[in-house]
């Protein structure tokens, strides 16, 4: 592709453009530029997807941690009530 681009640049500088070949060459050059832009956008899109994925994993971890903490708090409260009953001073 690069060689074709250089050929077209030389033809333009010399003022010798071919009929179908030059428009085809311009199209190829335009496609080269677009494909380069698309690959850069693709890399940026991949990075964005990766960051969003990591963010989703962190959110799942936070929610799971919150639920476990709530359940442990309820269990601790139940254990405390049982111990208070068991070790309560006898009533005279």
URDA-V455420 format. One record per residue. RES is the residue in one small letter. PSI is psi in radians with two decimals (NA if undefined). BURIAL is # if it has 16 or more other C-alpha atoms within 10 Angstrom, else .. D_FIRST is the distance of its C-alpha to the first C-alpha in Angstrom with 2 decimals. Layout:
RES,PSI,BURIAL,D_FIRST
RES,PSI,BURIAL,D_FIRST
//
This chain:
x,-0.70,.,0.00
x,-0.70,.,3.77
x,-0.72,.,5.43
x,-0.72,.,5.16
x,-0.74,#,6.25
x,-0.69,.,8.72
x,-0.77,.,9.91
x,-0.70,#,10.72
x,-0.73,.,12.43
x,-0.73,.,14.39
x,-0.69,.,15.42
x,-0.73,.,16.69
x,-0.63,.,18.55
x,-0.25,.,20.11
x,0.30,.,20.93
x,1.69,.,19.62
x,2.42,.,17.85
x,2.71,.,17.71
x,-1.48,.,19.24
x,-0.65,.,17.18
x,-0.71,.,13.94
x,-0.69,#,13.78
x,-0.61,.,14.63
x,-0.70,.,12.12
x,-0.72,#,9.39
x,-0.69,.,11.15
x,-0.74,.,11.30
x,-0.73,.,7.65
x,-0.72,#,7.56
x,-0.69,.,10.80
x,-0.64,.,9.84
x,-0.81,.,7.47
x,-0.78,.,10.60
x,-0.70,.,12.92
x,-0.62,.,11.71
x,-0.75,.,12.12
x,-0.71,.,15.45
x,-0.67,.,16.44
x,-0.65,.,16.08
x,-0.75,.,18.19
x,-0.63,.,20.63
x,-0.72,.,20.81
x,-0.73,.,21.82
x,-0.67,.,24.34
x,-0.66,.,25.60
x,-0.72,.,26.11
x,-0.71,.,28.05
x,-0.76,.,30.12
x,-0.69,.,30.93
x,-0.79,.,31.96
x,-0.73,.,34.23
x,-0.66,.,35.76
x,-0.78,.,36.42
x,-0.71,.,38.18
x,-0.69,.,40.11
x,-0.73,.,41.24
x,-0.72,.,42.45
x,-0.72,.,44.41
x,-0.74,.,45.95
x,-0.74,.,47.03
x,-0.75,.,48.54
x,-0.77,.,50.47
x,-0.77,.,51.86
x,-0.73,.,52.88
x,-0.70,.,54.52
x,-0.75,.,56.42
x,-0.76,.,57.73
x,-0.72,.,58.86
x,-0.72,.,60.60
x,-0.75,.,62.43
x,-0.70,.,63.62
x,-0.64,.,64.76
x,-0.74,.,66.66
x,-0.72,.,68.49
x,-0.73,.,69.34
x,-0.68,.,70.66
x,-0.73,.,72.82
x,-0.76,.,74.28
x,-0.72,.,75.07
x,-0.73,.,76.70
x,-0.72,.,78.91
x,-0.72,.,80.02
x,-0.65,.,80.90
x,-0.65,.,82.84
x,-0.78,.,84.88
x,-0.74,.,85.47
x,0.30,.,86.55
x,2.55,.,88.30
x,2.38,.,91.81
x,2.52,.,94.45
x,2.36,.,96.43
x,NA,.,100.13
//
